[in-house]
Amino acid sequence: MRGPRLPQELGLQEVLFASEAALPFEAADARISAELYRVVPRARSREIVIAIAACAIRRDAELWTLNRADFVDIPQLRLFKR
């Protein structure tokens, strides 16, 4: 929901990704993020990528992304295979 959005864009977003189904970023995710931050190359410019990866790692989930290169070097992260 970042940035200005038109009402119809927000409506479509809600249909695709319902707000009530969003998972919160919790303290356990922050701890994993901190651990990853210490070992991932170029971590300073990748805080959001690391936070997303931490959420997937904690939930033992495979991450689906169109930007595999952003995530491929993160330890313990499993990327969804097409």
N, C-alpha and C positions, 0 to 999 in steps of 0.2 A: 504494500500500500504506500510505498515510498514515492514521493513527488506528487504533483497535481494530476488528478484523474477526472475524466468526465463521468457523470453519473452512470451512463451506460457501460463504461469500462469497469467501473466498480461493481456493477450488477453482474457482469459476465465473470469477473474475478471471483465473486462470491459463489456463483454457480459451480465454477471449476474447483475452487479451493475455499471451502466454507470456513469462516472465521472460527466457529466453535470447534472445528476439528484441528486447529493449529496447536502444535505442542509448544509449551513454554521452554525458554532457555533457562535451565536450572543450575544450582550450585554445582551439581555433579558434572554438568556439561562444561562449566567454567574451569573446573579442576582438570578435566581432560584437555581442554583447550590450552591451558597453561603448560601442561606436559608437552603437548605437540609443539607449542610455540618455541620451546627450547631446542627441539630437534629438527624442525622442518626448515629447509632452505628458504631464504628470503621471507621469513615469517613476518617481519615488520610491515610488509606491503600486502599481507595475505590474512589479516585478522578475521575477516568475514568467512573466507574459505575454511580457515581452521575451525571456526565456531560451527559451521555447517557440518564439517567432518566429525567434530566431537559429538554432536547430536546423533549422527548415524552410528558412530562407534559405540556409544553408550547404549543404544537401543538394539545393537547387534543387527543393524539394517544394512542392506546394500544401497548405495547411493546411485541414483540415476541422474546423469547430467549430460548436457550437450558439450560441456567443456572439460572433458576427461583430463586434459593436460594440466588443469588447475589442481587436480586432486591426486594424480597418479603417484606422487612421491610422498604421500602421507601414510606413515606406518599404521598398521592395524585397520585401515579403512578398506572396505570391500566395495568395489565399483560394480554396478549392475552390468552384466554382459548381455549384449543384444542378441 
